Amino acid sequence: MAEPLSASRLVEVLRKEGLTVHEVRNWRRHNRNSKGPWGPLNGVMIHHTVTKGTESSVNLCYEGRSGLPGPLCHGVIDKKGEVWLVGNGRANHAGLGDSDVLRAVVNESRLPHDNAANTDGNRHFYGFECINLGDGDDPWPEEQKVAIEKVSAAICRAHGWTERSVIGHKEWQPGKTDPRGFTMDGMRDRIKKRLAGKPSGSGGGGGTDEKPAPEKPAPDKPEGGRPRPARYERFPGGGFFQAGAHSPVITAMGKRLVAEGCSHYEDGPGPYWTEADRKSYAAWQRKLGFGGKDADGIPGKVSWERLKVPKS
């Protein structure tokens, strides 16, 4: 049981876990708090949208539909594993569910079968809708399942919960089937393993950019001295590269891109992340042989390590 995370804190913990996070319109003040309480929070609930397409699914979850106003969740997880935040506060996602299930979530014990609809779930759960038709045939890309795992782990870390605080809609409300296409026990196992480590901060930002790791950089040899390891900036995570990001690391990255002949700058690189940075980095990804979503201009761990951005 916990107080809800603030909007800023939610964004912080998701990005720290390595997720790419998009903030949709007025999501920070978009909620159904006027219709009922929000909190105390007890867990995370996973759903599928029964839709396809990122833009239309995000808009639906933000706006709602006839008879069910939005937000319909707190965040939408798309097929690429990116998170679109659409609500902050009470949301129309869980509905009435089983009080015995809620008690098990609070106690982090084995879930009973859901056979009642007597408890307000919108009050007690963060909700994440995952884009999938829910027909058993629509695939779940690994990037999307990793994002579900990371979202859940990030919130559990923030509240000090275990993986047993994460449930599917089908485990809460009788008659529901979502999420369909993977088991919640399997997902909880993944979350448990992730919680055993530290936040990775290394999730892709729109492209996973993941190929076999390159060879380690050769050490520098200072004049007349012993060899010493080269000092390069560590990958800050794909979620770091967002509009408004400001850091000397971005300037250093831009200078390396220019040196590699991958420049789309007019006035030279600077400390703010811009469209010129994204285009320049996309050129670098293509130079390495990446394509499609892996060359979208958002740094991934492999391409970053190959760029060898020097520490300032």
C-alpha positions, -999 to +999 in steps of 0.1 A: +000+000+000+015+033-010+009+069-020+007+074-058+039+084-076+038+120-088+039+125-126+076+136-125+086+107-103+068+082-126+087+096-156+119+095-137+117+058-125+106+046-160+135+063-177+159+051-151+148+015-159+159+022-195+125+029-211+117+054-239+089+076-225+066+099-244+044+124-226+011+128-243-007+161-243-020+171-209-014+137-193-001+151-160-035+166-152-056+141-171-075+118-147-109+107-133-102+119-097-136+137-096-154+104-099-137+086-070-106+081-049-071+075-063-050+055-038-037+040-018-019+021-045-013-016-043-001-028-076+003-027-114-023-041-138-014-052-174-040-051-202-041-055-240-059-029-261-077-050-287-064-025-313-036-020-337-015+010-346+003+032-321-013+066-328-049+055-328-044+033-298-027+061-278-055+085-288-082+060-277-065+054-243-062+092-238-097+102-249-117+071-241-148+060-260-185+064-258-197+055-223-162+052-210-142+085-208-104+085-207-079+081-196-083+043-200-049+036-184-018+054-172+005+043-200+004+026-234+032+002-243+036-001-281+050-028-302+085-012-302+085-012-264+080+025-260+058+039-233+032+066-240+019+083-208-018+093-211-030+097-175-020+106-140-045+097-113-076+076-114-082+060-148-109+038-162-089+006-167-095-020-139-132-017-131-147-039-103-127-070-093-123-095-066-115-083-031-097-116-024-073-109-053-067-074-039-059-089-005-034-113-021-018-084-039-015-064-008+000-094+011+021-104-020+008-139-017-005-165-042-034-152-062-068-169-057-092-174-086-111-143-094-148-150-089-163-117-077-166-082-089-170-062-056-140-040-053-130-007-071-097-015-090-094+019-105-085+032-071-058+007-063-038-001-095-016+016-120-028+004-154-008-002-186-025-010-219-003-030-244-010-027-281-022-061-292-054-074-309-058-100-281-069-127-306-041-151-297-026-147-332-012-111-329+024-115-319+041-100-288+075-087-299+102-093-274+108-055-272+072-051-260+075-078-234+108-064-221+090-030-218+062-046-198+088-062-175+107-029-172+076-008-165+064-032-138+099-034-122+103+004-122+071+009-103+077-020-080+112-006-071+098+028-064+073+014-039+094-015-025+070-041-040+079-075-053+068-091-086+036-104-069+022-068-069+019-072-107-013-088-121-032-091-154-067-078-159-078-114-164-066-122-128-087-094-114-121-092-131-142-123-140-147-128-177-116-108-188-089-124-210-062-098-211-034-099-216-037-128-240-006-143-256+018-148-226+013-160-191+013-136-161+033-162-141+060-161-168+060-123-168+062-122-130+093-145-133+109-120-156+101-091-133+115-110-103+148-115-122+149-078-132+143-067-096+172-088-084+195-065-103+199-027-106+180-005-131+197-010-164+191+025-179+201+009-211+168+003-230+167+014-266+151+047-275+129+037-304+154+013-318+171-015-299+203-011-319+213-045-304+239-065-323+268-085-309+290-064-287+320-048-304+356-054-294+368-035-264+385-002-273+423-002-273+439+017-243+455+050-248+493+053-243+503+086-227+537+099-238+565+082-219+541+065-195+523+032-190+492+023-209+460+035-193+424+025-202+406+048-226+379+068-208+346+070-227+311+082-216+289+053-205+257+049-224+231+070-205+201+050-218+178+056-248+154+075-226+180+102-220+177+115-255+145+134-254+134+169-265+148+194-240+176+171-228+207+192-219+242+178-212+279+182-221+276+145-231+254+156-261+280+181-272+307+154-270+286+130-289+280+156-317+317+162-321+323+125-325+295+123-351+311+152-370+345+134-369+329+103-383+314+122-412+278+119-399+270+156-395+236+172-401+245+202-381+243+238-394+259+256-365+278+227-349+268+204-320+257+218-287+245+206-253+208+204-262+193+174-279+179+185-313+166+171-346+201+177-360+215+154-334+189+127-342+196+129-379+233+128-374+231+098-351+208+081-376+235+085-402+260+069-377+236+040-372+233+034-409+271+036-413+273+007-388+249-013-409+217-008-389+184-002-407+147+004-401+138+011-365+174+004-354+185+035-374+159+060-361+185+083-346+180+074-310+212+060-295+213+024-285+240+007-264+259-010-292+261+020-315+270+042-285+299+020-275+312+020-310+311+058-313+335+060-283+323+094-269+352+107-248+347+117-212+348+155-207 
